[in-house]
Structure formats: C-alpha cells, structure tokens
Amino acid sequence: MKEKLTQKDVEKIQQEIDHRKLVVRKEAIEAVKEARAQGDLSENFEYYAAKKHKNQNESRIRYLENMLKTATIVSDDSKDDEVGMDDIVEVYFEEDNEIEKYKLVTSIRGNSMENRISIESPIGMALKGHKVGDRVEVKVNDNYSYFLEIRSIDKTGSEDEEIRGF
C-alpha cells in the first residue's frame, strides 16, 4: 500500500478507526442480534443486510489499520513562495490555452471531480516545490508530457476534506 500521509491524515484515520470500533461495531452487532431473533434465517433479509453491514465495517477497520502500518509520513510544510501540501494552485495549460485551479493533497483525500489532486499524481509531482511564474513539465509517461505555468499559489492550510472510502 505505502500511502503518503500527513500527521493530520493519520489522526483522521485513527479517529475513524476508533469510531468504527466503539460505535459502529456495537450497533452492527446489535442489529445482527435483533435480525437473528426474528426467526427463520433462510428468508430473513434484515439478517443478511445486518451481517453485510457488520462485515463491511470490519473490512474498513482492517483496511485503515493496514494503511497506518505501511504509511509514510510526509510533511505538510512548505516555503511561503512554493507550492506545497494543501495549497490551491492556479495553472495555465499551454497546450489547451486554459487555466485551472487545483489543491494539492495526499492520495487518500484526492478527488479529481473537486480539483483535489494527489501529490503522487503527475501534475502534483510536477508542481510541488515550484514557484509562481515557473514553467513545469508534467510527465504522463515516457512518450508524453506537457507544460504548465504556475500563475498563483493560495496558502490555505485547510485540510477539511474527508478521507476516501472504498
């Protein structure tokens, strides 16, 4: 797995694990007991739904715990004039003559539909550490790359995004 996480990501993941273990697990076990008490299990949809919910919760706990065991902690610090974690960056795409804004985040908070891109993505790797006015090359693969120009950097420092589910 080897996710790159900030310390705040680790804290959010641990909070989710604790919530799932202390709250969701108890509720799921109780729901299974109540459904089982309704009688014949061969046609008891509530029982199967409760079991599925319980198993999904346990799977999510294992997934998150494994993520924490194998994660690499990355710093969310950057210089005031450089692109870093949680910064909103306005870039100019030379090929398309378009301007876009992206927020650099860790991969577990990435969401391309909301313009949150991972520091491990081609654009994220190209932008990180550069300054306003820099022209950076985004290498998609060995055969294709394109250039961006950094127009502005907004040092928001905010990290309110949810971690991704599965």
N, C-alpha and C positions, 0 to 999 in steps of 0.2 A: 504494500500500500504506500508507505513512505510519503504521507501528506506533509506539506509545509504549512505550519500553523503558527499564528501569533499567540502570545500568552493569553490574550483575551479570548481567542478561539478555544483554547484549552479549557478556560474557565466556563465558557458557554457549554461546551460538550460535557464537562463534568456536571454542570447543573442539570442538563437534560438527562444524564445517566441517573443522577440522584432522584430526580422527579419520577422517572420511569420505574426505578426500583422501589421507591417509597410510596408512590401514589398510584400510578397506572397498574403496576403489578398486583397490588391488593385489590383494586377494582376489577381487574381481569379475572383473578382467581375467584372472586365473589360471584361474578357473572357466570362463570363456568359452573359453580356450585348450584346457583339458582336454576340454571337451564337443565342441569342434570336431574334436579329434583322434580322436574315436570314429567318424568316418566320415560316412556319408550324412546330410546336414543336413536333408533333406526330412522325415524322420521321427524326428528327434533332439530329444525333449522336453527333455533336460538342456540342450541348446544354447539353446533358446528361453527356458527358465527363467533360465539364467545371463545371457543378453542382457537380459532384462526386469529382473533384479536390478541389473545394471550401469547400465541406463538410469534406473531409479528413484533410484539413488544420485546420479547426475549431476544429475538433476532437483532433488533435495533440496538439493544443494550450490548450484545456481543460485538456488533459492528463498531460501535462507538468506542468500546473499551480497547478493541484491537487497533483502532485508529490512533488512540492515545499512546499505546505501547510502541508503535512503529513511527510516530510522527517526529519530524524535525522542527524545532522551534526556530522561527525566523524573527528578526527584529522588525518592528513597525516604525522605527526611527528613520528619518531622512533629513538631509540638509534643507533649509528653507527654500532654496532655489532649485532643488532637484525633485524629480518625480519619485515618489515613494508610496508605500502602502497607504491605502485609504484616501489617496489624493484623486481629485477629479481633474482629468487632463483633457484639454481641447486640442484635437489634432486635425491637421489638414492632409487629406489623401490626395497626393499629386496626380495619380492615375485617373481618379474619378472627379477631381475638382470639387470635392465635398469636405465638409467639416463635421466632425463627430465629437462627442464628449464621452469619456469612459472613466470609470472608477476602478482603480487597481485594488484587488482584494485577493485573499487566499482562495485556493480552488474550492474549498467547501462552501464559500459564500458567493462564488461566481454564478452569474445569471446573465447570459447574453441578451435575453429579452429586456432586461433592465439596464443594459450597458455596464454591467459589473463584470470586468474581465480579470481572469486569474493572472497572477504574477508568473505562472508557469506557461501561459499561452504565448504564441509567437509575438503578438502585439505587446503583451505585458513584459516579456523578457527584453524586447527592443526598447521600450520606454523607460524602464526602471533605471534610475540614476542619471538620466539626462535632464537638460535644462531647456527653458523657453528659448525658441529660435533654433534648437538643434534639429538637424535632419537625420532621421534614424532609418536604418534598413530593417524591414520585417522579413525574416527568412521563414517562409512557409515550409519549404522542403529544399532539397539540393538543386532542383530545377527552377524554382520560382521564388522570387522575393519582390517587394515593393517598398516605396519610401513614404514616410510620414514626416510632417514638420510639426513640432510641438508649438502650439500657439499660446496656451496659458496653462497654469497649474493652480488649482484651488486646494489649499491645505485644510481640508475639512476636519480631519482627525476623527470623524464619526465612524462608528462601527456597529450600527444598529441592525444590520442585515441578519436574517436568520441563517442558520447552517442548513445545508441542503439535506433533504431526506433521500430515501431510495425507494 
